[in-house]
């Protein structure tokens, strides 16, 4: 028969290859959908972790910054490398300071360390509630008056030192502090139970920051309505754990 139909073998081989190709082509959409689902879940969990870290640091350094608005501007500016504007009102006079961190974008861990060092440095000079100008001096450099000595001090700027290549431990040592002691004193405040004010701040931050991520997640999941939920549940747990670990990255 093959002699009578010399092209039959070629036809059968082509058909087998076509069938195999069709089977292979049926797999990628499901795989891609699962990847999209995982990416969407990771985006949502990352946004939740970002919101939680932002709210926690804003609450911790509210006293240092002088107000909720100042604390949020401070944490956002250090995190994203954007302009920071601090304002305060004393004796019916308004004082303000605007600056940008020379280090650019930083992780939440570095934001916490830099602000903790600034707080400790100013407290060492008898300044528990710094003015915008004093806080600016501690972070990026400048001159301030010390209430303890009455002298004018020239501060090198914690972030300027970091930008110059110094590690946090060396910066703390240069300022007459031990990094471990500074961070251990800051950690209890960071790990306090979530108060009603903190929970309210987290809720507001979630509402503002999660809308975009939820929209992307909904768009990614709506492309295929026949995806099993079991793989997604396992992925949700894994992505959430990874996001929590990266909370202060």
N, C-alpha and C positions, 0 to 999 in steps of 0.2 A: 504494500500500500504506500509505503514511503517513497518507493520508486515512481509510483503513479502520481503521487502528490508530493513533489520535492519540497514544497513550501510549507507542508503540514507541520513538520518539526519546528520550523521557525515560528509559525503561528502559535503552536502550543506553548513554546518557550516564552514568547512575548506575552501570551495571556497569563501564564503563571507569574511572570514578573509584574504584570499590571495588577494582578490580584494581591500579591505581596505588598506592592506599593500602596494599594488602597488600604490594606490593613494597617500599615505603618502610619499612613496619613490620618487615620482615625484616632491615634493616641495623643498627638501633640495638643489638640484643643483642650482636652481634659487636664493634661499636665500644665498647660499655660494657665488654665482657669484656677487650678490649685495654687500656682505660684502667685497669681493675681490676688487670690483670697488671702494668702499668707502675707503678701506685701501690704494689703489693705489693713489686715489685723495688726501687723507690726507698726504701721503708721499711726493707728489709733492708740495703741499702747504706748508708743513713744511720745505721742502728744499728751497722754495722761501723765506720764512720768515727768515730762517737761513742766506741765502745769503744777504738779505736786511740788517739784523742786523750786519752781519760781515762787509759789505761795509760801513755802516754808522759809526760804531765804528772805523774802520780803518781810515776813513777820518777825524773823530773828533780828534783822538789822533796822527795824523801824525806829527804835530809840536812837540809834546812831545817826540815821538819816534825818530824823526830825519829824517825819510824817509818813503816812502810807504812800502818798504820791511820790515823795522823794525816794523812799525805799524801792518802789517799783521802777522808777526811772534809773536808779542806781544799778539794780540787779539786771534790768533789761540792757542798759548801756554796756555794762561789763560783759554780759553774755554774748551780745550781738556785735559789739564793737561800734556802737552808734553813740550819738551825742547824749550826754548826761546833763540834765538841768536840775539844780537844787535850789529851793527857795525857802525862806523863813521870814517870819514877821516878829520883830522885837521892838517894844516901845513905839508902836504905830509906824515903824519903819520896815520896809521890805528889803531883804538882802537876797541876792541870788549869785549863783556861780554856774558856769557852763563849761564843760570840758569833754574831751574824748580820751578814752584809755589808749595809751601808746601801744599796748600789747595787742590790740585788735580783739577779735572774738576769742572768748575763753570758755572753758567748760565750767559747769556749776561748782565743781570741786575747787577750781582755782579762784572762782568768784568768792566762795566762802572763805578761803585762806586769806586772800588779799584784804577783804573787809575785816576779818578777825584781827589781822596784824595792824590795820589802820586803827581799829577800835582800841586795841591794847596800847599802841603807841601814844594815842591822844590821851587815854586814861592815865598813862604814866606822867603826863604833864598837867594832870588835874582837870582834863576836859572830858566830861562824861557825855555831854550833849553838844557836839561841835556845831559851829556855824557852817554854812556851805563853803565859805572860804577856807576854814580850817580843815574840813574833810577833803577838799580839793588838794590842799597842800600835802596832806598825809598820803594821798594816792598818787598824785602826779608831780609833786614838788612845789615848794613855795615857802614863804616866810609866815610865821604865826607868832603870837605873843603867848608866853607860858604863864598861866595864872599862878603857878607854884613859885617860879623864880622871878617873874616879872621881866624876864629877858626876851629878846626877839630871837626865835630859833629859825634856822634855815633847814627845811626838811628835804631830803633827797628825792622823795617820792617812791613809794613801794613799787608801783607799776613801772616806773622808770628804771629801777634796779632790775626788775624782772625782764624788762625789754633789753637790758644790757647783757643778759645771759646768766644772771645769778639765779641759783636755786632758792626755793622758799626757805630752806633751813639756813642757808648762808645769809639771806636777807634778814631773817629773824635774829640771827646772831649779831649782825651788824647793828641792829636796832636795840641790842641789849636784851633780847628775849630768847626763849627756847620754843621752837615751833610746836613740840609735843605738848608743852604746858598750855600754850595759847589755844590749840585746837581741842584739848581735853576740857578746858573750861568753857569752850563754845559748844561742845557736843551736847551737854545736858539740855541746853535751850533748844538745840536743833531736834532733839529726840523727845521733847515734851509731848504729852497727850494732846490730841487735836481738840482745841477748844471750839466753842461755837463761832467765835470770830474767825478762827483759822479755817473752820469748815466752810463758813460763808465765803471767805476769800478764795478757797479752792473751787467752790461751786461757780463763782463768777468767772474765775480764770478758765475753768473747763468749758463754760458756755461760750466764751469768746474764742478760745483756741481750737476746740474740737469740731466746730461746725465745718471748717474746710476739710478736715480729715475724714469726718463722717460722710461728707458729700462724695469724696473720692472713693471711699469704701463702698458706698451704695452703688456708685457707677460701675466699679469693678465687678461687684457681685451680680449686678443685673444683666450681665452679658450672657449668663447661662443659669437657668432656673433648675437644672437637674443635677446639681452637684451635691454629693452626699455631705451631711453635716458632721459625720463622725471624724473625718480627717481634720476639719476646721476646728473642732473642739480641742484636739490634741495640739494643733498649731497655736490656738489662742493661749494655752497654758505656757507653751514654750516661748512664744513671743513676749508674753507678759513678764516672764522671768528675766529674759534678756533685757527688756526695757527698764526694769527695776534696777538691774545691775549697772546699766548705763546712765542712771539718773543723774549722777554727778560727774559725768564725763565731760 
